[in-house]
Amino acid sequence: MQKNFPTLRKLILLVGDISATVVATYLAVNVIFIFMPEQANMKIYYDMMPVNVILMGMLFNVYGLFSLKKKRYGEIFLGILISVFYSLVIMMAISFFLREFAYSRSVLLLTAIGQLFLLNFWQYSMWRIEMMLSAPQRALIIGNQEEALRVLARLSISPQLKYEVSYVSTDSSSDEWKEVIYTIDLIIICSDLPLKKKEDIVNFCQQLDKQVLLMPSVYELFCSGLEIDKIDDIPFFQPKYLKLTLEKRSLKRIVDLIISSLAIILLSPIMALLAIAIKLDSKGPILYSQVRTGRYENEFKVYKFRSMKQDAEKKSGPVMAQKQDTRITKVGKFIRATRLDELPQLFNVLMGDMSIVGPRPERPFFVKQFKKEIPEYLYRHNVKPGITGMAQVYGKYNTTVYDKLIYDLMYIQKCDLFMDFVIMIQTVRVLLMKSSTEGVSESTGKHGVRNNLKKYRIKEDLKKT
């Protein structure tokens, strides 16, 4: 029963979401019937109700709102807000094309407002229940000191996960973790451990039915997309290499051309206003061009709205943006926070240098540096760079280069049209999250836990007992 209970909670959540959408529509129609009886053809609205329910279901699925576990409520609220907005826009578009139906825009607007309130009330109530029912999990981290500190730092700012670190094992040659594993719920395995060591830990955890989180290396990423092959009766795995087929590239290019063309037309008024604001704010050109590395490491010029002072790197040379960067202008802070500085890159997409979705293009100076530190970095150049990508949706601006690389390679491996649309939709949520646009911080939080690492040592704890 315990294992089935989360499924039951998801089912209850789904029923509540559908009910909230239906009730919002019912209330909106009845309000219009009272104040505008001439527009109250109720059958039209009730016939269109299933379309709205399906739309909300699809959008909730994209934003992961059918499972509230391990989420901050801020994330849930943003997901609901954007889903309701998308639903409103799509329903208005449908009503525009189906002109033979006298579908009132007032009903749509009232329905959206009702959905926003009812869905937030319902999801918040269920989130609170989820938080109360979810017991904290005792965690063990296995990896070198640097990786362990990085995981500890991230867990310290993610209390909603309810992972309580009990032990840290930094000695890869030792089996000390076996002495405490029976008291642990979750084992976090860092990427630096030798493969044989990882195999031993996972096998041991499998026998004890312990949950494992494995921080992937590039090798393990290759192994995640295997095709089964055989030589006579000997089974083999054939890795899928990180390249797109001709069919995928062609389809992706068609979608890029359609979306970039429409976006340039629709967003041209906003781009004109931004150009005026940048010109009035500081001296220098409106647009800023910079050489970036594209597909197959071919260099191209990327265009952005200027967000920094003119000649910002004249003295310092190429440096990555910092959390409190004095080179950024007043308008620049706003357009960087909202990612509006990226809008001119739609022309890069139109010209074929970039794609809407893909790894972010990096400067040649940093590419050379990253390739020396991480040889696998070159794989991300097997596809065109993008305006947005998996690393931008699931990571943050200050996510480490290696972690961003893993996201980029995962995208290349699993790339398809549906994934591109999901990333595009989720990008809107990312734009509204402050942490996603922060620059590289001098401290990732590791210094705050470095001095306390000793208290997590297994041997230190065993001495006490």
VEXRO-176929 format. One line per field, with one value per residue (C-alpha): residue number from 1; x negated, y negated, z negated. Coordinates in Angstrom, 3 decimals, m for minus. Example, Ala and Ser with C-alpha at 12.3 -4.5 7.8 and 13.67 -1.06 7.14 Angstrom:
# VEXRO-176929
nr: c(1 2)
xx: c(m12.300 m13.670)
yy: c(4.500 1.060)
zz: c(m7.800 m7.140)
***
This chain:
# VEXRO-176929
nr: c(1 2 3 4 5 6 7 8 9 10 11 12 13 14 15 16 17 18 19 20 21 22 23 24 25 26 27 28 29 30 31 32 33 34 35 36 37 38 39 40 41 42 43 44 45 46 47 48 49 50 51 52 53 54 55 56 57 58 59 60 61 62 63 64 65 66 67 68 69 70 71 72 73 74 75 76 77 78 79 80 81 82 83 84 85 86 87 88 89 90 91 92 93 94 95 96 97 98 99 100 101 102 103 104 105 106 107 108 109 110 111 112 113 114 115 116 117 118 119 120 121 122 123 124 125 126 127 128 129 130 131 132 133 134 135 136 137 138 139 140 141 142 143 144 145 146 147 148 149 150 151 152 153 154 155 156 157 158 159 160 161 162 163 164 165 166 167 168 169 170 171 172 173 174 175 176 177 178 179 180 181 182 183 184 185 186 187 188 189 190 191 192 193 194 195 196 197 198 199 200 201 202 203 204 205 206 207 208 209 210 211 212 213 214 215 216 217 218 219 220 221 222 223 224 225 226 227 228 229 230 231 232 233 234 235 236 237 238 239 240 241 242 243 244 245 246 247 248 249 250 251 252 253 254 255 256 257 258 259 260 261 262 263 264 265 266 267 268 269 270 271 272 273 274 275 276 277 278 279 280 281 282 283 284 285 286 287 288 289 290 291 292 293 294 295 296 297 298 299 300 301 302 303 304 305 306 307 308 309 310 311 312 313 314 315 316 317 318 319 320 321 322 323 324 325 326 327 328 329 330 331 332 333 334 335 336 337 338 339 340 341 342 343 344 345 346 347 348 349 350 351 352 353 354 355 356 357 358 359 360 361 362 363 364 365 366 367 368 369 370 371 372 373 374 375 376 377 378 379 380 381 382 383 384 385 386 387 388 389 390 391 392 393 394 395 396 397 398 399 400 401 402 403 404 405 406 407 408 409 410 411 412 413 414 415 416 417 418 419 420 421 422 423 424 425 426 427 428 429 430 431 432 433 434 435 436 437 438 439 440 441 442 443 444 445 446 447 448 449 450 451 452 453 454 455 456 457 458 459 460 461 462 463 464 465)
xx: c(0.000 m2.861 m4.281 m0.829 m0.002 m2.040 m0.142 3.125 2.048 1.235 4.669 6.363 4.270 5.290 8.997 8.730 6.981 9.693 12.421 10.863 10.742 14.365 15.633 13.764 15.469 18.897 18.585 17.382 20.309 22.841 21.399 21.668 25.240 26.196 24.565 24.679 27.605 27.430 24.004 25.024 25.120 23.976 23.701 20.798 18.737 19.466 18.621 15.233 14.559 12.849 10.418 9.441 9.067 6.818 4.731 4.216 3.336 0.668 m0.808 m0.764 m2.599 m5.289 m5.800 m5.717 m2.665 m1.228 m3.895 m4.517 m7.223 m10.609 m9.359 m9.290 m5.838 m7.277 m8.047 m4.515 m2.931 m4.978 m4.031 m0.316 m0.564 m2.298 m0.024 3.101 1.627 0.748 4.199 5.864 3.860 4.529 8.253 8.515 6.770 9.207 12.209 10.804 10.512 13.910 15.755 19.078 19.308 20.199 17.500 17.130 13.584 14.994 15.766 12.211 10.702 12.949 12.202 8.452 8.789 10.905 8.411 5.542 7.219 8.777 5.741 3.399 5.675 5.891 2.226 1.065 3.300 1.953 m1.624 m1.255 0.097 m2.781 m5.307 m3.745 m3.607 m7.118 m9.583 m13.201 m15.659 m18.997 m21.670 m25.231 m27.531 m30.395 m33.031 m36.134 m36.141 m35.551 m32.527 m31.126 m31.390 m29.614 m26.711 m26.530 m26.416 m23.565 m21.607 m21.993 m19.989 m17.420 m15.497 m12.399 m14.217 m14.232 m17.637 m19.460 m23.131 m24.246 m27.617 m30.236 m32.805 m35.740 m38.049 m37.419 m39.640 m37.702 m34.520 m33.639 m30.290 m29.142 m29.296 m26.537 m24.492 m21.866 m20.897 m20.740 m17.799 m19.670 m23.193 m24.558 m27.455 m29.693 m31.052 m34.741 m34.550 m36.114 m33.578 m34.324 m33.623 m30.325 m29.345 m30.031 m28.003 m25.017 m24.966 m25.090 m22.301 m20.198 m20.349 m19.254 m16.608 m18.313 m17.687 m20.704 m21.445 m24.285 m26.043 m26.785 m30.109 m30.283 m31.005 m27.825 m25.925 m27.056 m25.871 m22.407 m21.495 m22.489 m21.167 m21.213 m23.357 m24.850 m27.611 m26.218 m24.852 m27.048 m25.068 m26.606 m25.615 m26.145 m26.417 m24.485 m26.905 m26.133 m25.096 m21.787 m20.578 m19.966 m16.204 m16.343 m18.589 m16.260 m13.106 m14.827 m15.869 m12.306 m10.948 m13.731 m12.860 m9.132 m9.535 m12.321 m10.414 m7.188 m9.045 m10.902 m7.604 m5.718 m8.560 m9.758 m7.896 m9.560 m12.977 m12.454 m11.641 m14.681 m16.912 m15.690 m16.169 m19.748 m20.648 m19.289 m20.893 m24.575 m27.040 m27.787 m26.081 m22.644 m23.751 m26.788 m28.415 m30.815 m32.582 m31.224 m31.900 m29.220 m28.655 m31.862 m33.715 m33.108 m33.193 m30.391 m29.217 m26.399 m24.229 m22.823 m21.438 m24.325 m23.968 m27.463 m29.367 m31.241 m34.690 m33.864 m36.671 m39.287 m41.413 m40.375 m40.244 m37.648 m36.045 m32.704 m29.925 m30.039 m27.166 m27.685 m29.250 m29.938 m30.282 m26.528 m24.387 m21.031 m19.043 m21.497 m20.493 m16.864 m17.407 m19.860 m17.448 m14.611 m16.919 m15.632 m19.248 m19.111 m16.318 m18.663 m19.869 m16.624 m18.431 m21.307 m18.730 m17.263 m20.751 m21.447 m24.268 m22.099 m18.989 m16.129 m17.098 m20.630 m23.751 m24.522 m27.324 m30.538 m33.457 m36.519 m38.753 m36.678 m36.122 m39.898 m40.128 m37.217 m38.513 m41.811 m39.998 m37.224 m38.196 m34.571 m33.567 m34.073 m30.971 m28.614 m29.689 m28.091 m24.906 m24.137 m24.147 m20.774 m19.078 m17.800 m18.634 m18.364 m21.224 m19.352 m16.047 m17.363 m20.534 m21.300 m23.579 m26.170 m25.889 m29.360 m30.722 m30.843 m27.218 m26.067 m28.020 m26.175 m22.828 m23.941 m25.083 m21.858 m19.949 m21.983 m21.480 m17.696 m16.993 m13.638 m10.937 m8.793 m11.742 m12.461 m8.884 m8.997 m12.245 m10.768 m7.694 m9.747 m12.065 m9.328 m9.346 m13.138 m12.985 m10.904 m13.324 m16.024 m18.546 m18.604 m20.121 m22.718 m26.323 m29.143 m29.602 m32.969 m31.573 m29.160 m28.481 m31.278 m33.194 m30.185 m30.237 m33.973 m34.763 m31.817 m32.737 m34.482 m31.216 m29.944 m32.941 m31.971 m35.057 m34.465 m30.905 m31.942 m34.508 m31.734 m29.722)
yy: c(0.000 m2.398 m2.205 m2.705 m5.731 m8.273 m7.040 m7.590 m11.129 m11.831 m10.579 m12.776 m15.729 m15.119 m14.876 m18.116 m19.911 m18.836 m19.837 m23.280 m23.867 m22.736 m24.814 m27.910 m27.572 m26.963 m30.048 m32.244 m31.191 m31.835 m35.265 m36.213 m34.835 m37.161 m40.360 m39.731 m37.374 m38.069 m36.273 m33.300 m30.415 m27.930 m24.923 m26.511 m26.961 m23.529 m21.929 m23.694 m22.804 m19.449 m21.310 m23.584 m20.614 m18.752 m21.902 m22.410 m18.737 m18.943 m22.145 m20.767 m17.697 m19.889 m21.826 m18.670 m19.772 m16.280 m15.587 m18.155 m16.239 m17.959 m21.292 m24.803 m26.326 m29.250 m26.827 m25.406 m28.871 m29.932 m26.717 m27.339 m31.016 m30.270 m27.282 m29.415 m32.166 m29.731 m28.147 m31.569 m32.535 m29.199 m29.242 m32.810 m31.721 m28.803 m31.077 m33.529 m30.856 m29.340 m32.584 m30.889 m30.388 m33.422 m32.594 m35.500 m36.618 m37.732 m34.111 m33.089 m35.844 m35.079 m31.369 m32.087 m34.213 m31.506 m28.806 m30.820 m31.123 m27.649 m25.749 m27.618 m26.922 m23.228 m22.732 m24.637 m22.494 m19.298 m20.603 m21.205 m17.664 m16.308 m18.143 m16.723 m13.156 m13.152 m12.001 m13.279 m10.830 m10.118 m10.463 m9.206 m10.978 m8.971 m10.832 m12.993 m16.015 m18.585 m16.771 m16.002 m19.667 m20.721 m18.326 m19.410 m23.064 m22.454 m20.401 m23.198 m25.539 m22.889 m22.078 m21.075 m17.881 m16.717 m15.033 m15.044 m14.210 m11.843 m10.719 m11.601 m9.058 m10.631 m7.598 m5.787 m2.863 m2.170 m0.173 m2.175 m3.093 0.504 m0.042 m2.680 m1.857 0.046 m3.219 m5.187 m5.779 m7.379 m6.988 m9.803 m8.606 m11.331 m11.181 m10.919 m7.360 m4.518 m2.466 0.716 m1.119 m2.452 1.038 2.463 m0.263 0.014 3.836 3.638 1.035 3.130 6.059 3.852 1.984 m1.356 m4.385 m5.588 m8.922 m8.646 m11.807 m10.951 m11.064 m11.415 m7.673 m6.846 m9.258 m7.269 m4.090 m5.554 m5.435 m1.900 0.265 4.048 6.030 9.542 11.606 15.120 15.680 13.089 9.940 6.517 2.914 0.399 m3.218 m5.891 m8.639 m12.285 m13.391 m14.257 m12.371 m14.210 m13.855 m15.438 m18.270 m19.032 m19.043 m21.163 m23.718 m24.021 m24.638 m27.183 m29.144 m29.234 m30.197 m32.770 m34.490 m34.729 m35.827 m38.636 m39.988 m39.768 m41.053 m43.895 m46.601 m45.372 m45.293 m48.879 m50.064 m48.258 m49.891 m53.351 m52.557 m51.291 m54.390 m56.732 m54.803 m54.785 m55.601 m53.010 m50.949 m49.364 m45.921 m44.060 m41.437 m38.843 m35.882 m32.562 m28.917 m27.132 m23.707 m21.799 m24.612 m27.064 m30.627 m33.132 m36.497 m36.384 m39.474 m40.728 m43.956 m45.674 m45.207 m46.337 m49.597 m50.255 m48.554 m46.668 m44.121 m46.497 m46.308 m42.964 m40.846 m38.039 m37.281 m35.639 m37.754 m37.883 m38.038 m41.755 m42.938 m46.700 m46.621 m46.038 m49.128 m49.973 m48.857 m45.965 m44.583 m44.455 m42.922 m40.350 m39.364 m38.915 m37.513 m40.195 m40.900 m37.587 m38.672 m39.717 m36.102 m35.336 m36.785 m34.348 m31.543 m32.926 m33.044 m29.437 m30.032 m29.027 m27.045 m27.985 m25.095 m23.817 m24.304 m27.960 m29.282 m29.976 m32.247 m30.633 m31.780 m29.814 m26.867 m26.281 m26.570 m24.183 m21.612 m21.433 m20.855 m18.623 m16.852 m15.734 m19.401 m19.127 m16.869 m19.786 m21.265 m18.384 m20.484 m24.134 m26.322 m27.577 m30.589 m28.333 m24.771 m22.006 m23.497 m26.812 m25.161 m22.689 m24.466 m28.004 m30.708 m29.786 m26.001 m24.514 m24.090 m20.299 m20.064 m22.280 m20.021 m16.954 m18.679 m19.682 m16.163 m14.689 m17.023 m15.997 m12.331 m12.607 m15.480 m15.441 m17.939 m17.267 m17.888 m21.172 m22.366 m21.342 m23.302 m26.347 m26.270 m25.780 m28.650 m31.144 m29.812 m30.084 m33.757 m34.523 m32.797 m35.128 m32.359 m31.319 m34.647 m35.226 m35.468 m33.183 m33.534 m33.541 m31.152 m28.338 m27.800 m25.252 m27.428 m27.462 m23.659 m23.005 m23.452 m21.230 m18.319 m16.565 m16.009 m13.875 m11.533 m7.916 m7.154 m10.210 m9.092 m5.518 m6.757 m8.506 m5.304)
zz: c(0.000 m0.838 2.713 4.288 2.156 4.248 7.347 5.503 4.571 8.234 9.269 6.644 7.822 11.450 10.566 8.587 11.464 13.929 11.463 10.926 14.704 15.156 12.189 13.453 16.851 15.247 13.007 15.899 18.141 15.390 14.588 18.280 18.345 15.448 16.778 20.555 21.257 25.005 25.139 23.032 25.488 22.855 25.166 27.083 23.911 22.517 25.877 25.825 22.177 22.981 25.279 22.387 20.021 22.505 23.088 19.357 18.963 21.664 20.216 16.659 17.927 19.539 16.283 14.132 12.134 11.774 9.157 6.406 4.579 4.176 5.544 4.117 4.278 6.249 9.092 8.935 8.956 11.993 13.787 13.143 14.148 17.464 18.211 17.693 19.894 22.699 22.448 22.666 25.773 27.521 26.684 28.007 31.203 31.593 31.031 33.614 36.304 35.480 36.188 36.773 32.991 30.874 28.346 25.905 25.043 21.676 20.794 21.698 19.564 16.576 16.971 16.905 13.738 12.100 13.085 11.653 8.245 8.039 9.355 7.012 4.031 4.952 5.790 2.695 0.480 2.054 1.864 m1.870 m2.308 m0.205 m2.394 m5.555 m4.220 m2.735 m5.390 m5.208 m3.625 m5.274 m2.613 m2.111 0.384 1.917 3.941 3.665 1.387 4.141 5.586 2.116 1.129 4.317 3.652 m0.003 1.036 3.472 0.921 m1.639 0.642 1.630 m1.585 0.432 1.491 m2.136 m1.796 m5.129 m4.659 m7.406 m6.048 m3.442 m2.238 m0.349 m0.376 2.933 1.930 m1.267 m1.855 m4.961 m3.406 m3.951 m7.713 m7.639 m4.546 m6.550 m8.292 m5.022 m2.643 0.273 1.701 3.879 6.080 7.516 11.073 10.096 8.697 10.754 12.739 10.781 7.535 8.869 9.987 6.512 4.794 7.155 6.880 3.087 3.009 5.391 2.997 0.093 2.128 1.462 3.652 5.674 7.346 9.847 11.010 14.670 16.451 20.249 20.543 18.622 20.843 23.881 22.140 21.481 25.177 26.087 28.890 28.446 30.868 30.892 32.437 32.747 29.231 27.449 26.499 27.196 26.607 29.380 28.155 30.029 30.959 30.360 33.842 35.482 38.532 41.818 41.298 37.833 39.043 41.983 39.828 37.198 39.859 41.208 37.696 37.028 40.170 39.357 35.682 36.200 39.041 37.035 33.870 35.699 37.094 33.782 31.581 33.844 31.792 28.587 30.258 31.487 27.937 26.528 29.144 28.089 24.369 24.905 26.929 24.250 21.370 22.360 25.100 27.716 30.392 29.915 31.057 29.850 32.036 30.761 32.338 31.092 31.880 33.877 35.398 36.198 34.368 37.230 35.935 36.560 35.245 32.736 32.284 28.983 27.602 25.817 22.046 20.964 21.166 24.387 24.504 21.277 21.851 23.242 20.091 18.580 21.744 22.094 18.720 17.882 16.354 12.544 10.056 9.302 12.568 12.659 16.444 16.905 17.648 16.026 19.079 19.411 15.997 17.090 20.527 19.141 16.337 18.856 21.593 23.973 24.963 26.871 29.275 32.155 32.248 34.084 37.128 36.469 36.595 39.813 41.386 40.364 37.858 34.905 33.999 31.651 29.332 28.799 26.652 26.019 28.307 26.433 27.257 28.941 26.061 23.528 25.880 26.073 22.305 21.664 24.173 22.297 19.008 20.448 23.712 24.269 24.641 28.415 28.734 28.061 31.406 33.329 33.539 34.149 31.022 29.800 28.252 25.484 24.480 21.918 19.869 19.658 18.665 16.082 15.003 13.889 15.271 12.628 13.123 13.624 17.154 16.741 15.574 18.453 20.821 19.498 20.135 23.653 24.502 23.098 25.406 28.467 27.619 27.147 29.560 31.357 32.327 29.235 26.903 28.702 28.148 24.470 23.962 25.743 23.485 20.316 21.251 20.313 16.741 16.615 17.661 14.566 12.173 10.859 10.141 13.802 14.908 12.175 13.262 12.187 8.456 6.761 4.199 4.937 1.261 0.781 m1.679 m3.990 m4.347 m3.913 m7.599 m8.586 m6.300 m9.172 m11.026 m8.115 m8.138 m8.764 m10.872 m13.048 m13.725 m14.473 m17.001 m18.919 m19.093)
***
